[in-house]
Amino acid sequence: MHVDPSTYDVDLGRPWIIFAGVMLGIVAVLNLIYGIAMISDSKFFVNDTKFVLANLNFWGWVLTILGGAQLITAGGIFAAKEWARWLGILFAAANMIANFLAIDSYPALTMILFFVDVIIIWGLFNYGGRDRYNLAG
């Protein structure tokens, strides 16, 4: 049985887009959880403002708003919206900065989220704007 390869379109980057969308959604949920925990004066975080540059209530609101926007953007990435790709890159970069400013409150999670954000940015930059490929070349 011979299959004509010109009849199929393959998007080689689509798995990376899906992966970036899933990871952005996970980061969004984590930001929402940690943001709400910071706002509610949870004992989970070290409350030492000399390292955090602002009080935890402020960072709680920053992470909660950022997490909500990231969640909406993750939905847009799944819907293959170009605006969501660029916002995903922007929000992942903003998340990197926001987490590093609060690094002394939760250093291990900050490093994990940093590398997740790098993977999100890499996936969206490398594969987000590619056109569909034709196997026939």
Z-matrix of the N, CA and C atoms (Angstrom, degrees):
N
C 1 1.448
C 2 1.522 1 107.99
N 3 1.308 2 115.79 1 125.77
C 4 1.463 3 121.23 2 -179.39
C 5 1.531 4 109.00 3 -106.29
N 6 1.316 5 114.89 4 129.23
C 7 1.462 6 120.82 5 178.11
C 8 1.518 7 107.73 6 -110.10
N 9 1.315 8 115.80 7 128.14
C 10 1.459 9 120.78 8 178.64
C 11 1.530 10 108.74 9 -76.43
N 12 1.347 11 117.83 10 113.19
C 13 1.473 12 119.63 11 -176.64
C 14 1.519 13 113.68 12 -66.61
N 15 1.310 14 118.26 13 -16.96
C 16 1.466 15 119.71 14 -179.21
C 17 1.518 16 112.16 15 -72.90
N 18 1.324 17 117.54 16 -10.01
C 19 1.467 18 119.96 17 -179.72
C 20 1.522 19 112.77 18 -85.96
N 21 1.331 20 117.31 19 -6.99
C 22 1.458 21 120.71 20 -177.22
C 23 1.516 22 111.07 21 -113.02
N 24 1.302 23 115.31 22 135.12
C 25 1.456 24 121.45 23 170.28
C 26 1.523 25 107.46 24 -104.53
N 27 1.303 26 115.60 25 132.34
C 28 1.458 27 120.21 26 -179.62
C 29 1.520 28 108.05 27 -123.37
N 30 1.298 29 115.91 28 129.09
C 31 1.461 30 121.33 29 175.02
C 32 1.522 31 107.04 30 -102.85
N 33 1.326 32 115.45 31 97.15
C 34 1.458 33 120.42 32 -174.75
C 35 1.520 34 112.97 33 -66.51
N 36 1.315 35 118.23 34 -20.85
C 37 1.458 36 120.77 35 -178.43
C 38 1.511 37 114.21 36 -94.84
N 39 1.317 38 119.00 37 -5.51
C 40 1.462 39 120.98 38 -176.20
C 41 1.533 40 113.07 39 -57.78
N 42 1.330 41 119.78 40 -40.15
C 43 1.473 42 117.62 41 176.97
C 44 1.531 43 113.00 42 -60.06
N 45 1.330 44 117.88 43 -34.69
C 46 1.466 45 120.03 44 177.97
C 47 1.519 46 111.16 45 -69.55
N 48 1.325 47 117.15 46 -35.09
C 49 1.464 48 120.43 47 177.30
C 50 1.527 49 109.57 48 -66.00
N 51 1.328 50 116.51 49 -44.44
C 52 1.462 51 120.20 50 178.14
C 53 1.530 52 110.00 51 -62.38
N 54 1.331 53 116.37 52 -44.37
C 55 1.460 54 120.49 53 178.28
C 56 1.525 55 111.01 54 -59.89
N 57 1.334 56 116.99 55 -46.19
C 58 1.468 57 120.58 56 179.67
C 59 1.526 58 110.59 57 -62.57
N 60 1.334 59 117.48 58 -39.62
C 61 1.461 60 120.70 59 177.96
C 62 1.518 61 112.34 60 -64.41
N 63 1.334 62 116.32 61 -42.80
C 64 1.467 63 120.36 62 178.10
C 65 1.528 64 110.48 63 -64.04
N 66 1.325 65 116.43 64 -45.95
C 67 1.463 66 119.82 65 -179.30
C 68 1.528 67 111.43 66 -65.07
N 69 1.340 68 117.16 67 -39.32
C 70 1.461 69 119.59 68 176.87
C 71 1.524 70 110.18 69 -64.17
N 72 1.330 71 117.31 70 -37.64
C 73 1.460 72 120.55 71 176.15
C 74 1.521 73 112.25 72 -64.22
N 75 1.334 74 116.82 73 -40.71
C 76 1.465 75 120.71 74 177.74
C 77 1.524 76 110.65 75 -65.44
N 78 1.332 77 116.36 76 -45.02
C 79 1.467 78 120.17 77 177.61
C 80 1.529 79 110.01 78 -61.13
N 81 1.330 80 117.18 79 -38.76
C 82 1.464 81 120.99 80 179.13
C 83 1.526 82 111.01 81 -62.19
N 84 1.323 83 116.56 82 -45.86
C 85 1.468 84 119.99 83 179.59
C 86 1.532 85 110.51 84 -64.57
N 87 1.334 86 117.02 85 -41.70
C 88 1.472 87 119.68 86 176.60
C 89 1.522 88 111.15 87 -61.42
N 90 1.331 89 116.97 88 -42.89
C 91 1.465 90 119.70 89 178.29
C 92 1.522 91 111.23 90 -63.00
N 93 1.324 92 116.91 91 -39.85
C 94 1.465 93 119.51 92 177.35
C 95 1.529 94 110.96 93 -63.24
N 96 1.318 95 116.75 94 -45.45
C 97 1.468 96 120.35 95 -179.46
C 98 1.525 97 111.11 96 -63.16
N 99 1.334 98 116.20 97 -49.22
C 100 1.463 99 119.12 98 -178.95
C 101 1.523 100 111.69 99 -68.66
N 102 1.307 101 117.35 100 -34.99
C 103 1.461 102 119.97 101 176.98
C 104 1.514 103 111.94 102 -63.56
N 105 1.327 104 116.23 103 -44.60
C 106 1.466 105 120.37 104 178.77
C 107 1.526 106 110.36 105 -66.16
N 108 1.336 107 116.96 106 -38.07
C 109 1.470 108 119.74 107 177.44
C 110 1.520 109 111.07 108 -64.16
N 111 1.325 110 117.52 109 -37.18
C 112 1.467 111 120.27 110 178.37
C 113 1.523 112 111.39 111 -68.95
N 114 1.317 113 116.66 112 -39.34
C 115 1.466 114 120.71 113 -179.51
C 116 1.526 115 110.53 114 -66.36
N 117 1.333 116 116.48 115 -37.19
C 118 1.464 117 120.16 116 -175.10
C 119 1.525 118 113.52 117 -85.09
N 120 1.328 119 118.27 118 13.90
C 121 1.467 120 122.85 119 179.38
C 122 1.527 121 112.47 120 56.32
N 123 1.316 122 115.57 121 42.46
C 124 1.457 123 121.17 122 177.70
C 125 1.525 124 110.07 123 -63.43
N 126 1.308 125 116.64 124 149.27
C 127 1.468 126 121.84 125 177.43
C 128 1.532 127 111.42 126 -83.96
N 129 1.319 128 116.90 127 5.12
C 130 1.463 129 121.39 128 179.86
C 131 1.525 130 111.75 129 -68.97
N 132 1.329 131 116.88 130 -31.05
C 133 1.457 132 121.84 131 -175.34
C 134 1.521 133 111.37 132 -102.25
N 135 1.321 134 115.48 133 149.79
C 136 1.458 135 121.94 134 173.32
C 137 1.516 136 106.92 135 -78.66
N 138 1.314 137 117.27 136 124.85
C 139 1.458 138 120.46 137 -176.17
C 140 1.526 139 109.43 138 -100.49
N 141 1.319 140 116.67 139 75.57
C 142 1.466 141 122.53 140 179.75
C 143 1.524 142 107.47 141 -124.17
N 144 1.319 143 116.65 142 97.03
C 145 1.461 144 120.56 143 -171.55
C 146 1.515 145 114.35 144 -73.07
N 147 1.322 146 119.02 145 -11.35
C 148 1.459 147 117.64 146 179.68
C 149 1.530 148 111.72 147 -69.77
N 150 1.331 149 117.90 148 -19.74
C 151 1.453 150 121.03 149 176.89
C 152 1.523 151 112.57 150 -101.65
N 153 1.293 152 117.86 151 -25.93
C 154 1.454 153 122.28 152 -172.33
C 155 1.527 154 112.43 153 -83.05
N 156 1.304 155 119.49 154 -16.56
C 157 1.468 156 126.33 155 -179.70
C 158 1.517 157 113.80 156 74.63
N 159 1.294 158 118.00 157 -7.15
C 160 1.467 159 123.45 158 174.92
C 161 1.527 160 106.04 159 -165.15
N 162 1.320 161 116.64 160 169.06
C 163 1.459 162 117.30 161 -179.59
C 164 1.532 163 110.63 162 -75.12
N 165 1.319 164 115.26 163 163.60
C 166 1.463 165 119.89 164 -176.15
C 167 1.517 166 112.40 165 -67.11
N 168 1.317 167 117.85 166 -27.01
C 169 1.457 168 120.33 167 176.99
C 170 1.531 169 110.32 168 -61.77
N 171 1.324 170 116.48 169 -43.57
C 172 1.468 171 120.75 170 177.28
C 173 1.521 172 110.76 171 -59.97
N 174 1.344 173 117.39 172 -49.34
C 175 1.463 174 120.35 173 -179.23
C 176 1.518 175 111.39 174 -66.88
N 177 1.324 176 116.84 175 -28.96
C 178 1.459 177 119.55 176 175.13
C 179 1.515 178 111.76 177 -62.11
N 180 1.330 179 116.21 178 -44.91
C 181 1.462 180 119.42 179 177.86
C 182 1.526 181 111.67 180 -66.88
N 183 1.323 182 116.92 181 -39.39
C 184 1.472 183 120.11 182 177.99
C 185 1.526 184 110.21 183 -59.90
N 186 1.335 185 117.05 184 -48.74
C 187 1.463 186 120.22 185 -178.25
C 188 1.523 187 112.45 186 -69.03
N 189 1.327 188 117.71 187 -33.98
C 190 1.461 189 120.17 188 178.27
C 191 1.523 190 110.99 189 -66.47
N 192 1.313 191 117.22 190 -45.86
C 193 1.471 192 120.92 191 178.81
C 194 1.525 193 110.42 192 -66.25
N 195 1.321 194 116.99 193 -44.25
C 196 1.460 195 121.10 194 178.44
C 197 1.528 196 110.81 195 -61.87
N 198 1.326 197 117.43 196 -42.02
C 199 1.463 198 121.12 197 178.79
C 200 1.517 199 112.72 198 -63.64
N 201 1.330 200 117.19 199 -41.36
C 202 1.463 201 119.80 200 177.30
C 203 1.518 202 112.27 201 -63.60
N 204 1.321 203 116.17 202 -43.17
C 205 1.467 204 120.06 203 178.23
C 206 1.525 205 110.93 204 -66.46
N 207 1.327 206 117.40 205 -37.27
C 208 1.463 207 120.57 206 177.98
C 209 1.522 208 111.18 207 -65.83
N 210 1.312 209 117.63 208 -36.93
C 211 1.458 210 121.03 209 179.19
C 212 1.523 211 110.99 210 -64.96
N 213 1.317 212 117.14 211 -42.61
C 214 1.467 213 121.07 212 176.52
C 215 1.525 214 110.16 213 -63.45
N 216 1.317 215 116.63 214 -41.53
C 217 1.461 216 121.27 215 179.79
C 218 1.524 217 111.25 216 -65.54
N 219 1.326 218 118.08 217 -38.78
C 220 1.465 219 120.69 218 177.43
C 221 1.527 220 110.50 219 -60.27
N 222 1.321 221 116.80 220 -39.71
C 223 1.463 222 119.85 221 175.08
C 224 1.518 223 112.08 222 -62.33
N 225 1.329 224 116.73 223 -39.38
C 226 1.461 225 120.56 224 176.59
C 227 1.517 226 112.62 225 -66.19
N 228 1.322 227 117.60 226 -34.15
C 229 1.468 228 120.87 227 176.98
C 230 1.522 229 109.81 228 -65.32
N 231 1.325 230 117.62 229 -41.72
C 232 1.465 231 120.49 230 177.48
C 233 1.520 232 111.67 231 -64.37
N 234 1.335 233 116.43 232 -30.35
C 235 1.464 234 120.97 233 178.08
C 236 1.525 235 111.96 234 -84.92
N 237 1.332 236 117.50 235 5.25
C 238 1.479 237 124.47 236 177.31
C 239 1.523 238 112.38 237 60.93
N 240 1.307 239 116.81 238 39.62
C 241 1.462 240 121.55 239 177.26
C 242 1.522 241 109.69 240 -87.86
N 243 1.329 242 116.65 241 132.67
C 244 1.461 243 121.18 242 -178.62
C 245 1.528 244 111.27 243 -64.83
N 246 1.336 245 117.58 244 -37.93
C 247 1.461 246 120.22 245 179.21
C 248 1.522 247 110.72 246 -61.71
N 249 1.335 248 116.45 247 -34.53
C 250 1.464 249 120.08 248 -178.89
C 251 1.525 250 110.99 249 -69.96
N 252 1.322 251 116.39 250 -33.68
C 253 1.467 252 119.64 251 177.27
C 254 1.525 253 110.22 252 -61.07
N 255 1.325 254 116.20 253 -48.91
C 256 1.471 255 119.77 254 -178.43
C 257 1.521 256 111.80 255 -70.15
N 258 1.326 257 117.61 256 -38.33
C 259 1.467 258 119.46 257 175.56
C 260 1.525 259 111.10 258 -66.32
N 261 1.331 260 116.90 259 -35.09
C 262 1.460 261 120.39 260 176.71
C 263 1.517 262 111.59 261 -60.70
N 264 1.332 263 116.06 262 -42.42
C 265 1.462 264 120.64 263 176.84
C 266 1.525 265 110.04 264 -64.33
N 267 1.329 266 116.31 265 -45.46
C 268 1.464 267 120.78 266 -179.99
C 269 1.530 268 111.62 267 -62.90
N 270 1.333 269 117.03 268 -45.17
C 271 1.464 270 120.16 269 -178.42
C 272 1.524 271 112.01 270 -69.45
N 273 1.319 272 117.64 271 -35.38
C 274 1.464 273 119.39 272 176.71
C 275 1.529 274 109.93 273 -65.14
N 276 1.325 275 116.81 274 -40.60
C 277 1.469 276 120.13 275 177.32
C 278 1.528 277 110.58 276 -66.31
N 279 1.332 278 117.42 277 -42.39
C 280 1.468 279 120.69 278 178.04
C 281 1.525 280 110.88 279 -64.53
N 282 1.321 281 116.77 280 -36.58
C 283 1.457 282 120.71 281 177.81
C 284 1.524 283 111.06 282 -64.86
N 285 1.321 284 116.70 283 -37.66
C 286 1.466 285 120.47 284 176.88
C 287 1.529 286 110.26 285 -60.57
N 288 1.310 287 116.17 286 -46.02
C 289 1.466 288 120.92 287 -178.93
C 290 1.529 289 110.89 288 -66.39
N 291 1.334 290 116.73 289 -46.97
C 292 1.468 291 120.50 290 -178.38
C 293 1.524 292 111.50 291 -61.56
N 294 1.311 293 117.11 292 -40.50
C 295 1.460 294 119.19 293 179.59
C 296 1.520 295 112.24 294 -69.96
N 297 1.320 296 117.60 295 -36.56
C 298 1.458 297 118.82 296 178.41
C 299 1.519 298 112.14 297 -68.89
N 300 1.312 299 118.08 298 -28.53
C 301 1.457 300 119.70 299 177.39
C 302 1.526 301 111.89 300 -71.87
N 303 1.325 302 116.36 301 -19.27
C 304 1.463 303 120.59 302 177.88
C 305 1.528 304 110.89 303 -113.87
N 306 1.322 305 117.55 304 27.64
C 307 1.472 306 122.08 305 -172.56
C 308 1.526 307 113.37 306 -61.41
N 309 1.315 308 118.51 307 -33.31
C 310 1.462 309 119.59 308 -178.07
C 311 1.523 310 112.91 309 -74.52
N 312 1.305 311 117.58 310 -14.75
C 313 1.461 312 119.50 311 177.49
C 314 1.521 313 111.73 312 -78.35
N 315 1.317 314 117.55 313 -36.75
C 316 1.466 315 121.49 314 177.79
C 317 1.535 316 109.17 315 -153.32
N 318 1.334 317 116.97 316 80.89
C 319 1.471 318 121.35 317 -172.70
C 320 1.526 319 114.86 318 -65.40
N 321 1.319 320 119.15 319 -40.73
C 322 1.466 321 120.38 320 -177.72
C 323 1.526 322 110.74 321 -65.19
N 324 1.324 323 116.37 322 -45.57
C 325 1.461 324 119.63 323 179.26
C 326 1.521 325 111.02 324 -64.45
N 327 1.317 326 117.51 325 -36.22
C 328 1.461 327 120.87 326 178.36
C 329 1.521 328 110.95 327 -59.79
N 330 1.310 329 117.56 328 -44.27
C 331 1.464 330 120.30 329 -179.79
C 332 1.525 331 111.44 330 -67.63
N 333 1.324 332 117.27 331 -39.27
C 334 1.464 333 120.45 332 177.90
C 335 1.521 334 109.92 333 -63.22
N 336 1.336 335 116.87 334 -48.09
C 337 1.460 336 120.48 335 -179.96
C 338 1.521 337 111.88 336 -65.17
N 339 1.325 338 117.84 337 -32.14
C 340 1.458 339 120.91 338 176.47
C 341 1.527 340 110.33 339 -59.92
N 342 1.321 341 117.21 340 -49.03
C 343 1.460 342 120.25 341 -178.32
C 344 1.526 343 112.04 342 -69.77
N 345 1.325 344 117.69 343 -33.48
C 346 1.465 345 120.13 344 174.37
C 347 1.528 346 109.84 345 -63.79
N 348 1.324 347 117.16 346 -42.22
C 349 1.466 348 120.65 347 177.92
C 350 1.526 349 111.68 348 -63.55
N 351 1.325 350 117.50 349 -37.32
C 352 1.472 351 120.57 350 176.53
C 353 1.525 352 110.20 351 -61.66
N 354 1.322 353 117.57 352 -43.22
C 355 1.464 354 121.06 353 179.36
C 356 1.524 355 110.64 354 -65.73
N 357 1.329 356 117.63 355 -40.24
C 358 1.467 357 121.06 356 177.41
C 359 1.520 358 110.14 357 -60.17
N 360 1.324 359 116.96 358 -49.11
C 361 1.463 360 120.87 359 -179.24
C 362 1.519 361 110.41 360 -62.16
N 363 1.321 362 117.42 361 -43.18
C 364 1.464 363 121.04 362 -179.78
C 365 1.527 364 110.83 363 -60.97
N 366 1.335 365 116.33 364 -47.58
C 367 1.460 366 119.90 365 -179.44
C 368 1.518 367 112.99 366 -63.00
N 369 1.320 368 117.34 367 -41.76
C 370 1.462 369 120.37 368 -178.84
C 371 1.521 370 111.94 369 -72.39
N 372 1.319 371 117.93 370 -36.88
C 373 1.464 372 120.28 371 177.90
C 374 1.523 373 111.72 372 -70.24
N 375 1.320 374 117.13 373 -45.61
C 376 1.457 375 120.11 374 -173.66
C 377 1.516 376 114.01 375 -76.06
N 378 1.309 377 117.93 376 -34.51
C 379 1.454 378 119.51 377 -172.28
C 380 1.514 379 114.74 378 -121.79
N 381 1.297 380 118.76 379 -8.70
C 382 1.451 381 120.40 380 -174.80
C 383 1.508 382 115.07 381 -67.09
N 384 1.315 383 118.65 382 -35.94
C 385 1.453 384 120.69 383 -174.86
C 386 1.507 385 115.16 384 -102.51
N 387 1.317 386 117.91 385 6.13
C 388 1.459 387 120.07 386 -177.29
C 389 1.518 388 111.09 387 -73.15
N 390 1.308 389 114.07 388 141.90
C 391 1.458 390 120.10 389 174.52
C 392 1.520 391 109.03 390 -77.73
N 393 1.310 392 114.42 391 164.33
C 394 1.456 393 119.02 392 177.46
C 395 1.523 394 109.56 393 -69.22
N 396 1.311 395 115.48 394 140.05
C 397 1.460 396 121.01 395 -178.16
C 398 1.521 397 110.49 396 -92.82
N 399 1.297 398 115.02 397 150.92
C 400 1.448 399 121.37 398 175.29
C 401 1.523 400 107.33 399 -106.96
N 402 1.309 401 117.14 400 125.50
C 403 1.459 402 120.84 401 -177.32
C 404 1.522 403 112.54 402 -63.48
N 405 1.320 404 117.91 403 -25.66
C 406 1.463 405 120.63 404 -178.25
C 407 1.521 406 110.95 405 -71.25
N 408 1.326 407 117.46 406 -16.79
C 409 1.456 408 121.85 407 174.27
C 410 1.470 409 113.56 408 85.79
